[in-house]
Amino acid sequence: MPDRSDDLTAGDIFRGEYNVMEIARSDVLLDLAFTVPAVPEASAGVGWVRCMVPRFCEGKAHARRRALTERLIALIGRPERLSSPAATLLAAMGLPPGLEGAVAVVALAYQPHAPVSPEADAAADRLVASCGGRTEESAALVCVLLQAHAATLTLIARLKAGDGAPAVPTTRRVAPDGHEVLVDLAAAPFGAGRHACPGQALALYLAGASGG
């Protein structure tokens, strides 16, 4: 995706090779009428993770699951940094280091628009089982592992390169009329509003960008 953060205006259109999507500024993240894309119910695999984390839901379920995630992040605190963000968090959570590969595979399939392979479904089930089974508490553990993986690795690379671009350049929302838009995160690299990243301080710590 081209970097157009200097001249984006709400209603701009991104013309990709395969799709056309409207790009909105990050202030729509503060608008309750713009919601996260819904995900279907699922009993296993990546689908189960998606439908149980705070990232892809709204209302009371979002508030409850976000609170679980915030408590978990508070308990993690500032752990000893290991070879990677995933390795650090697995150790802090008391989980086997061998799960790092599963985290990487599932992270690639985490977003609702991403394809899901049988390998990703199997890795998701392995993560969930290792975190305690199919509960919201386990989903919170998996959520933190996944959302701290690729984005934090990108953040580390950006910091090393002196690149001020956000690690995650866009997110998605459903507009009041039902169409999906890309939201430019140049002005809000960790999001904003009710779905702002609850792990901003932890991500910066893992990237070595804050004290500790």
Accessible surface in RSA format (square Angstrom, percent):
REM  Atomic radii and reference values for relative SASA: ProtOr
REM  Chains: A
REM  Algorithm: Lee & Richards
REM  Probe-radius: 1.40
REM  Slices: 20
REM RES _ NUM      All-atoms   Total-Side   Main-Chain    Non-polar    All polar
REM                ABS   REL    ABS   REL    ABS   REL    ABS   REL    ABS   REL
RES MET A   1   115.85  60.0  36.37  24.1  79.48 189.2  34.11  29.0  81.74 108.3
RES PRO A   2    78.56  57.3  63.66  58.0  14.90  54.2  75.42  62.3   3.13  19.5
RES ASP A   3   124.67  87.3  86.56  86.2  38.11  90.1  45.80 107.8  78.87  78.7
RES ARG A   4    70.32  29.5  62.99  32.1   7.32  17.4  26.50  36.2  43.82  26.6
RES SER A   5    39.13  33.1  25.07  33.5  14.06  32.4   8.67  18.5  30.45  42.7
RES ASP A   6   145.25 101.7 110.56 110.0  34.69  82.0  38.18  89.8 107.08 106.8
RES ASP A   7    92.81  65.0  76.50  76.1  16.32  38.6  41.12  96.8  51.69  51.6
RES LEU A   8     2.75   1.5   2.75   2.0   0.00   0.0   2.75   1.9   0.00   0.0
RES THR A   9    75.92  54.0  75.11  76.1   0.81   1.9  61.00  81.9  14.91  22.5
RES ALA A  10    71.83  66.0  47.10  72.7  24.73  56.3  47.32  66.6  24.51  64.9
RES GLY A  11    38.92  48.0   0.00   N/A  38.92  48.0  21.53  59.1  17.39  38.9
RES ASP A  12    27.38  19.2  22.07  22.0   5.31  12.6   4.99  11.7  22.39  22.3
RES ILE A  13    62.47  35.6  50.14  37.4  12.33  29.7  50.14  36.1  12.33  33.5
RES PHE A  14    34.22  17.1  33.40  20.7   0.82   2.1  34.22  20.7   0.00   0.0
RES ARG A  15   179.43  75.3 152.09  77.5  27.33  65.1  58.42  79.8 121.01  73.3
RES GLY A  16    25.60  31.6   0.00   N/A  25.60  31.6  11.01  30.2  14.59  32.7
RES GLU A  17   150.95  86.7 106.40  80.5  44.55 106.1  50.78  98.2 100.17  81.8
RES TYR A  18   194.44  90.8 158.11  90.0  36.32  94.5 129.20  97.1  65.23  80.4
RES ASN A  19    69.33  47.8  57.92  56.0  11.41  27.5  32.22  77.5  37.11  35.9
RES VAL A  20    99.38  65.4  71.79  65.0  27.59  66.5  71.79  62.4  27.59  74.8
RES MET A  21    19.88  10.3  17.07  11.3   2.82   6.7  15.93  13.5   3.96   5.2
RES GLU A  22    49.45  28.4  45.30  34.3   4.15   9.9   7.76  15.0  41.69  34.0
RES ILE A  23     0.82   0.5   0.50   0.4   0.32   0.8   0.50   0.4   0.32   0.9
RES ALA A  24     5.25   4.8   4.61   7.1   0.64   1.5   5.25   7.4   0.00   0.0
RES ARG A  25    98.30  41.3  97.35  49.6   0.95   2.3  35.42  48.4  62.88  38.1
RES SER A  26    16.55  14.0  13.98  18.7   2.57   5.9   0.48   1.0  16.07  22.5
RES ASP A  27    92.46  64.8  81.20  80.8  11.26  26.6  38.86  91.5  53.60  53.5
RES VAL A  28    17.09  11.2  15.23  13.8   1.86   4.5  17.08  14.8   0.01   0.0
RES LEU A  29     4.79   2.7   0.85   0.6   3.95   9.9   1.65   1.2   3.14   8.5
RES LEU A  30   118.54  66.0  93.38  66.8  25.17  63.3  96.19  67.6  22.36  60.2
RES ASP A  31    60.40  42.3  53.28  53.0   7.11  16.8  18.34  43.2  42.06  41.9
RES LEU A  32   138.41  77.1 123.87  88.6  14.54  36.6 124.01  87.1  14.40  38.8
RES ALA A  33    51.26  47.1  31.76  49.0  19.50  44.4  42.83  60.3   8.43  22.3
RES PHE A  34    31.18  15.6  30.33  18.8   0.85   2.2  30.33  18.4   0.85   2.4
RES THR A  35    47.58  33.8  47.58  48.2   0.00   0.0  33.82  45.4  13.76  20.8
RES VAL A  36     7.07   4.7   1.23   1.1   5.85  14.1   1.23   1.1   5.85  15.9
RES PRO A  37    16.72  12.2  16.26  14.8   0.46   1.7  16.72  13.8   0.00   0.0
RES ALA A  38    94.86  87.2  65.12 100.5  29.74  67.7  70.28  99.0  24.58  65.1
RES VAL A  39    22.80  15.0   5.11   4.6  17.68  42.6   6.33   5.5  16.47  44.7
RES PRO A  40   108.13  78.8  95.39  87.0  12.74  46.3 106.72  88.1   1.41   8.8
RES GLU A  41   155.22  89.1 130.29  98.6  24.93  59.4  65.97 127.6  89.25  72.9
RES ALA A  42    35.90  33.0  17.96  27.7  17.94  40.8  28.87  40.7   7.03  18.6
RES SER A  43    96.87  81.9  78.37 104.6  18.50  42.6  51.66 110.0  45.21  63.3
RES ALA A  44    46.70  42.9  37.12  57.3   9.58  21.8  37.32  52.6   9.38  24.8
RES GLY A  45     2.73   3.4   0.00   N/A   2.73   3.4   2.61   7.2   0.13   0.3
RES VAL A  46     0.00   0.0   0.00   0.0   0.00   0.0   0.00   0.0   0.00   0.0
RES GLY A  47    19.44  24.0   0.00   N/A  19.44  24.0  15.69  43.1   3.76   8.4
RES TRP A  48    17.16   6.9  17.16   8.3   0.00   0.0   4.38   2.3  12.78  20.7
RES VAL A  49     0.00   0.0   0.00   0.0   0.00   0.0   0.00   0.0   0.00   0.0
RES ARG A  50    26.56  11.2  26.17  13.3   0.39   0.9   1.77   2.4  24.79  15.0
RES CYS A  51    13.10   9.9   4.00   4.5   9.10  21.4   4.16  10.5   8.94   9.6
RES MET A  52    34.20  17.7  33.29  22.0   0.91   2.2  16.66  14.2  17.54  23.2
RES VAL A  53     0.23   0.2   0.00   0.0   0.23   0.6   0.07   0.1   0.16   0.4
RES PRO A  54    11.36   8.3  11.31  10.3   0.06   0.2  11.36   9.4   0.00   0.0
RES ARG A  55    43.87  18.4  39.68  20.2   4.19  10.0  17.39  23.8  26.48  16.1
RES PHE A  56     7.07   3.5   1.89   1.2   5.18  13.5   1.96   1.2   5.11  14.6
RES CYS A  57    22.24  16.8  16.53  18.4   5.70  13.4  22.24  56.3   0.00   0.0
RES GLU A  58    50.41  28.9  35.76  27.1  14.65  34.9  34.24  66.2  16.16  13.2
RES GLY A  59    54.10  66.7   0.00   N/A  54.10  66.7  43.82 120.2  10.28  23.0
RES LYS A  60   183.36  89.5 171.57 105.3  11.79  28.1 118.00 106.2  65.36  69.6
RES ALA A  61    28.39  26.1  25.23  38.9   3.16   7.2  25.26  35.6   3.12   8.3
RES HIS A  62    11.32   6.2  11.32   7.9   0.00   0.0   3.23   3.3   8.09   9.4
RES ALA A  63    61.96  57.0  51.47  79.4  10.50  23.9  56.19  79.1   5.77  15.3
RES ARG A  64   117.29  49.2 108.52  55.3   8.77  20.9  65.84  90.0  51.45  31.2
RES ARG A  65    27.45  11.5  27.03  13.8   0.43   1.0   2.91   4.0  24.54  14.9
RES ARG A  66    45.98  19.3  45.98  23.4   0.00   0.0  15.36  21.0  30.62  18.6
RES ALA A  67    33.80  31.1  31.85  49.2   1.95   4.4  33.03  46.5   0.77   2.0
RES LEU A  68    27.54  15.3  23.96  17.1   3.58   9.0  24.00  16.9   3.54   9.5
RES THR A  69     3.74   2.7   3.74   3.8   0.00   0.0   3.74   5.0   0.00   0.0
RES GLU A  70    77.27  44.4  70.38  53.2   6.89  16.4  25.96  50.2  51.31  41.9
RES ARG A  71   140.04  58.8 135.47  69.1   4.57  10.9  70.56  96.4  69.48  42.1
RES LEU A  72    24.64  13.7  22.74  16.3   1.90   4.8  24.11  16.9   0.53   1.4
RES ILE A  73    22.89  13.0  21.61  16.1   1.27   3.1  21.61  15.6   1.27   3.5
RES ALA A  74    78.42  72.1  48.96  75.5  29.46  67.0  60.10  84.6  18.32  48.5
RES LEU A  75   152.44  84.9 121.90  87.2  30.53  76.8 125.24  88.0  27.20  73.2
RES ILE A  76    17.50  10.0   2.96   2.2  14.54  35.0   6.78   4.9  10.71  29.1
RES GLY A  77    24.80  30.6   0.00   N/A  24.80  30.6  24.80  68.1   0.00   0.0
RES ARG A  78   122.89  51.6  93.17  47.5  29.73  70.8  45.74  62.5  77.16  46.8
RES PRO A  79    22.05  16.1  10.98  10.0  11.07  40.2  22.05  18.2   0.00   0.0
RES GLU A  80   139.75  80.2 118.91  90.0  20.83  49.6  52.12 100.8  87.63  71.5
RES ARG A  81    83.99  35.3  61.59  31.4  22.40  53.3  22.40  30.6  61.59  37.3
RES LEU A  82    82.35  45.9  56.48  40.4  25.87  65.0  63.71  44.7  18.64  50.2
RES SER A  83   109.87  92.8  63.26  84.4  46.61 107.4  58.19 123.9  51.68  72.4
RES SER A  84    21.04  17.8  14.59  19.5   6.45  14.8  21.04  44.8   0.00   0.0
RES PRO A  85     5.04   3.7   3.29   3.0   1.75   6.4   4.51   3.7   0.53   3.3
RES ALA A  86     0.74   0.7   0.08   0.1   0.66   1.5   0.73   1.0   0.01   0.0
RES ALA A  87    13.72  12.6  10.92  16.9   2.80   6.4  11.56  16.3   2.16   5.7
RES THR A  88     2.62   1.9   1.96   2.0   0.67   1.6   0.00   0.0   2.62   4.0
RES LEU A  89     0.00   0.0   0.00   0.0   0.00   0.0   0.00   0.0   0.00   0.0
RES LEU A  90     0.65   0.4   0.65   0.5   0.00   0.0   0.65   0.5   0.00   0.0
RES ALA A  91    60.60  55.7  34.01  52.5  26.59  60.5  42.16  59.4  18.44  48.9
RES ALA A  92    44.53  40.9   2.83   4.4  41.70  94.9  14.97  21.1  29.57  78.3
RES MET A  93    31.94  16.5   0.50   0.3  31.44  74.9   9.24   7.9  22.70  30.1
RES GLY A  94    69.18  85.3   0.00   N/A  69.18  85.3  36.33  99.7  32.85  73.6
RES LEU A  95    21.17  11.8  13.82   9.9   7.36  18.5  15.08  10.6   6.10  16.4
RES PRO A  96    72.08  52.5  66.13  60.3   5.96  21.6  71.81  59.3   0.27   1.7
RES PRO A  97   109.73  80.0 102.71  93.6   7.03  25.5 103.62  85.6   6.12  38.0
RES GLY A  98    50.59  62.4   0.00   N/A  50.59  62.4  36.60 100.4  13.98  31.3
RES LEU A  99     2.31   1.3   2.31   1.7   0.00   0.0   2.31   1.6   0.00   0.0
RES GLU A 100    52.96  30.4  52.96  40.1   0.00   0.0  19.39  37.5  33.57  27.4
RES GLY A 101    44.66  55.1   0.00   N/A  44.66  55.1  39.69 108.9   4.96  11.1
RES ALA A 102     6.39   5.9   1.17   1.8   5.22  11.9   4.35   6.1   2.04   5.4
RES VAL A 103     0.00   0.0   0.00   0.0   0.00   0.0   0.00   0.0   0.00   0.0
RES ALA A 104    34.09  31.3  32.81  50.6   1.27   2.9  32.87  46.3   1.21   3.2
RES VAL A 105    58.14  38.3  55.94  50.6   2.20   5.3  56.28  48.9   1.85   5.0
RES VAL A 106     0.00   0.0   0.00   0.0   0.00   0.0   0.00   0.0   0.00   0.0
RES ALA A 107    18.47  17.0   2.90   4.5  15.56  35.4   3.58   5.0  14.88  39.4
RES LEU A 108   145.52  81.0 125.50  89.8  20.02  50.3 129.01  90.6  16.51  44.4
RES ALA A 109     3.32   3.1   3.24   5.0   0.09   0.2   3.32   4.7   0.00   0.0
RES TYR A 110     9.45   4.4   9.45   5.4   0.00   0.0   9.45   7.1   0.00   0.0
RES GLN A 111    61.50  34.4  61.05  44.6   0.45   1.1  28.53  60.7  32.97  25.0
RES PRO A 112    42.43  30.9  21.48  19.6  20.95  76.1  21.72  17.9  20.71 128.7
RES HIS A 113   101.77  55.6  65.88  45.8  35.89  91.8  54.32  56.0  47.45  55.2
RES ALA A 114    18.99  17.5  10.73  16.6   8.27  18.8  13.15  18.5   5.84  15.5
RES PRO A 115   121.86  88.8 103.53  94.4  18.32  66.6 115.05  95.0   6.81  42.3
RES VAL A 116    56.20  37.0  23.24  21.0  32.96  79.4  24.17  21.0  32.03  86.9
RES SER A 117    46.49  39.3  39.76  53.1   6.73  15.5  35.44  75.5  11.05  15.5
RES PRO A 118   106.40  77.5  96.45  87.9   9.95  36.2 101.54  83.8   4.85  30.2
RES GLU A 119   116.85  67.1 109.18  82.6   7.67  18.3  62.23 120.4  54.62  44.6
RES ALA A 120     2.55   2.3   2.55   3.9   0.00   0.0   2.55   3.6   0.00   0.0
RES ASP A 121    51.73  36.2  51.73  51.5   0.00   0.0  15.77  37.1  35.96  35.9
RES ALA A 122    63.13  58.0  51.00  78.7  12.13  27.6  57.38  80.8   5.75  15.2
RES ALA A 123    12.80  11.8   7.91  12.2   4.89  11.1  12.30  17.3   0.49   1.3
RES ALA A 124     0.01   0.0   0.01   0.0   0.00   0.0   0.01   0.0   0.00   0.0
RES ASP A 125    47.17  33.0  43.60  43.4   3.58   8.5  20.00  47.1  27.17  27.1
RES ARG A 126   122.58  51.5 114.74  58.5   7.84  18.7  48.06  65.7  74.52  45.2
RES LEU A 127     0.00   0.0   0.00   0.0   0.00   0.0   0.00   0.0   0.00   0.0
RES VAL A 128     2.15   1.4   2.15   1.9   0.00   0.0   2.15   1.9   0.00   0.0
RES ALA A 129    72.93  67.1  50.75  78.3  22.18  50.5  54.95  77.4  17.98  47.6
RES SER A 130    46.17  39.0  17.66  23.6  28.51  65.7  13.46  28.7  32.71  45.8
RES CYS A 131    13.02   9.8   0.00   0.0  13.02  30.6   2.80   7.1  10.22  11.0
RES GLY A 132    59.37  73.2   0.00   N/A  59.37  73.2  33.16  91.0  26.21  58.7
RES GLY A 133    22.23  27.4   0.00   N/A  22.23  27.4  22.06  60.5   0.17   0.4
RES ARG A 134   105.53  44.3  75.21  38.3  30.33  72.2  42.59  58.2  62.94  38.1
RES THR A 135    59.67  42.4  54.62  55.4   5.04  12.0  56.57  76.0   3.10   4.7
RES GLU A 136    31.94  18.3  27.13  20.5   4.81  11.5  15.18  29.4  16.76  13.7
RES GLU A 137   103.36  59.3  99.46  75.2   3.90   9.3  54.15 104.7  49.21  40.2
RES SER A 138     3.90   3.3   2.57   3.4   1.33   3.1   0.84   1.8   3.07   4.3
RES ALA A 139     0.38   0.4   0.38   0.6   0.00   0.0   0.38   0.5   0.00   0.0
RES ALA A 140     4.93   4.5   3.79   5.8   1.14   2.6   4.48   6.3   0.45   1.2
RES LEU A 141    36.82  20.5  36.82  26.3   0.00   0.0  36.82  25.9   0.00   0.0
RES VAL A 142     0.00   0.0   0.00   0.0   0.00   0.0   0.00   0.0   0.00   0.0
RES CYS A 143     3.97   3.0   3.97   4.4   0.00   0.0   0.00   0.0   3.97   4.3
RES VAL A 144     8.85   5.8   4.90   4.4   3.95   9.5   8.57   7.4   0.28   0.8
RES LEU A 145     0.18   0.1   0.00   0.0   0.18   0.5   0.00   0.0   0.18   0.5
RES LEU A 146     6.26   3.5   0.03   0.0   6.23  15.7   0.03   0.0   6.23  16.8
RES GLN A 147    61.36  34.3  43.25  31.6  18.10  43.1  25.40  54.1  35.95  27.3
RES ALA A 148    12.35  11.4   8.87  13.7   3.48   7.9  11.94  16.8   0.41   1.1
RES HIS A 149    22.18  12.1  22.18  15.4   0.00   0.0  10.82  11.1  11.37  13.2
RES ALA A 150    50.07  46.0  47.45  73.2   2.63   6.0  49.41  69.6   0.67   1.8
RES ALA A 151    31.72  29.2  25.03  38.6   6.69  15.2  28.67  40.4   3.05   8.1
RES THR A 152     2.78   2.0   1.74   1.8   1.04   2.5   1.04   1.4   1.74   2.6
RES LEU A 153    74.60  41.5  68.94  49.3   5.65  14.2  69.15  48.6   5.45  14.7
RES THR A 154    45.39  32.3  41.22  41.8   4.16   9.9  20.12  27.0  25.26  38.2
RES LEU A 155    22.60  12.6  22.60  16.2   0.00   0.0  22.60  15.9   0.00   0.0
RES ILE A 156    35.36  20.1  35.04  26.1   0.32   0.8  35.17  25.3   0.19   0.5
RES ALA A 157    58.07  53.4  49.72  76.7   8.34  19.0  53.97  76.0   4.10  10.9
RES ARG A 158    63.62  26.7  61.60  31.4   2.02   4.8   4.28   5.8  59.35  36.0
RES LEU A 159    82.54  46.0  62.19  44.5  20.35  51.1  64.19  45.1  18.35  49.4
RES LYS A 160   175.84  85.8 135.42  83.1  40.42  96.2  91.42  82.3  84.41  89.9
RES ALA A 161    81.76  75.2  41.74  64.4  40.01  91.0  53.85  75.8  27.90  73.9
RES GLY A 162    70.14  86.5   0.00   N/A  70.14  86.5  37.17 102.0  32.97  73.8
RES ASP A 163    59.84  41.9  46.50  46.3  13.34  31.6  18.59  43.8  41.25  41.1
RES GLY A 164    82.26 101.4   0.00   N/A  82.26 101.4  44.34 121.7  37.92  84.9
RES ALA A 165    40.23  37.0  26.94  41.6  13.29  30.2  33.02  46.5   7.21  19.1
RES PRO A 166    19.97  14.6  14.90  13.6   5.07  18.4  19.66  16.2   0.31   1.9
RES ALA A 167    23.07  21.2  10.31  15.9  12.76  29.0  10.31  14.5  12.76  33.8
RES VAL A 168    62.89  41.4  61.96  56.1   0.93   2.2  62.73  54.5   0.16   0.4
RES PRO A 169    68.66  50.0  68.17  62.1   0.49   1.8  68.31  56.4   0.35   2.2
RES THR A 170    26.87  19.1  18.18  18.4   8.68  20.7   0.48   0.6  26.39  39.9
RES THR A 171    16.60  11.8  10.86  11.0   5.74  13.7  14.89  20.0   1.71   2.6
RES ARG A 172    53.52  22.5  52.97  27.0   0.55   1.3  12.28  16.8  41.24  25.0
RES ARG A 173    11.31   4.7  11.31   5.8   0.00   0.0   0.00   0.0  11.30   6.9
RES VAL A 174    34.53  22.7  34.07  30.8   0.46   1.1  34.07  29.6   0.46   1.2
RES ALA A 175     8.52   7.8   5.24   8.1   3.28   7.5   5.24   7.4   3.28   8.7
RES PRO A 176    93.21  67.9  54.71  49.9  38.50 140.0  62.26  51.4  30.95 192.4
RES ASP A 177   115.13  80.6  72.74  72.4  42.39 100.2  51.58 121.4  63.54  63.4
RES GLY A 178    53.20  65.6   0.00   N/A  53.20  65.6  27.58  75.7  25.62  57.4
RES HIS A 179    76.70  41.9  68.88  47.9   7.82  20.0  72.63  74.9   4.07   4.7
RES GLU A 180    61.65  35.4  49.02  37.1  12.63  30.1  18.69  36.1  42.96  35.1
RES VAL A 181     1.67   1.1   1.67   1.5   0.00   0.0   1.67   1.4   0.00   0.0
RES LEU A 182    13.19   7.3  13.19   9.4   0.00   0.0  13.19   9.3   0.00   0.0
RES VAL A 183     0.00   0.0   0.00   0.0   0.00   0.0   0.00   0.0   0.00   0.0
RES ASP A 184    15.31  10.7  14.37  14.3   0.95   2.2   0.07   0.2  15.24  15.2
RES LEU A 185     8.30   4.6   8.30   5.9   0.00   0.0   8.30   5.8   0.00   0.0
RES ALA A 186    41.57  38.2  19.53  30.1  22.05  50.2  19.79  27.9  21.79  57.7
RES ALA A 187    90.59  83.3  53.13  82.0  37.46  85.2  63.38  89.3  27.20  72.1
RES ALA A 188    13.94  12.8   8.80  13.6   5.14  11.7  13.94  19.6   0.00   0.0
RES PRO A 189    66.84  48.7  57.05  52.0   9.79  35.6  57.05  47.1   9.79  60.9
RES PHE A 190    45.99  23.0  38.00  23.5   7.99  20.8  43.50  26.4   2.49   7.1
RES GLY A 191    24.32  30.0   0.00   N/A  24.32  30.0  10.34  28.4  13.98  31.3
RES ALA A 192    25.15  23.1  19.96  30.8   5.19  11.8  24.21  34.1   0.95   2.5
RES GLY A 193    34.57  42.6   0.00   N/A  34.57  42.6  18.13  49.8  16.43  36.8
RES ARG A 194    63.98  26.9  46.71  23.8  17.27  41.1  50.53  69.1  13.45   8.2
RES HIS A 195    24.31  13.3   5.83   4.1  18.48  47.3   3.55   3.7  20.75  24.1
RES ALA A 196    25.43  23.4  25.43  39.2   0.00   0.0  25.43  35.8   0.00   0.0
RES CYS A 197    46.20  34.9  32.28  36.0  13.92  32.7  15.17  38.4  31.03  33.5
RES PRO A 198    43.13  31.4  16.40  14.9  26.73  97.2  22.92  18.9  20.21 125.6
RES GLY A 199     9.95  12.3   0.00   N/A   9.95  12.3   7.88  21.6   2.07   4.6
RES GLN A 200    81.05  45.3  80.36  58.7   0.69   1.7  15.15  32.2  65.90  50.0
RES ALA A 201    55.98  51.5  49.60  76.5   6.38  14.5  53.42  75.2   2.56   6.8
RES LEU A 202     5.58   3.1   4.78   3.4   0.80   2.0   4.78   3.4   0.80   2.1
RES ALA A 203    12.97  11.9  11.88  18.3   1.08   2.5  12.60  17.7   0.37   1.0
RES LEU A 204    46.66  26.0  46.66  33.4   0.00   0.0  46.66  32.8   0.00   0.0
RES TYR A 205    12.00   5.6  12.00   6.8   0.00   0.0   0.28   0.2  11.72  14.4
RES LEU A 206    12.45   6.9   1.16   0.8  11.29  28.4   1.16   0.8  11.29  30.4
RES ALA A 207    16.03  14.7   0.00   0.0  16.03  36.5   1.34   1.9  14.68  38.9
RES GLY A 208    49.04  60.5   0.00   N/A  49.04  60.5  15.59  42.8  33.45  74.9
RES ALA A 209    49.50  45.5   9.96  15.4  39.54  89.9  20.44  28.8  29.06  77.0
RES SER A 210    51.16  43.2  33.07  44.1  18.09  41.7  42.29  90.1   8.87  12.4
RES GLY A 211    62.45  77.0   0.00   N/A  62.45  77.0  45.12 123.8  17.33  38.8
RES GLY A 212    86.12 106.2   0.00   N/A  86.12 106.2  53.25 146.1  32.86  73.6
END  Absolute sums over single chains surface
CHAIN  1 A    10344.7       7460.5       2884.2       6322.0       4022.7
END  Absolute sums over all chains
TOTAL         10344.7       7460.5       2884.2       6322.0       4022.7
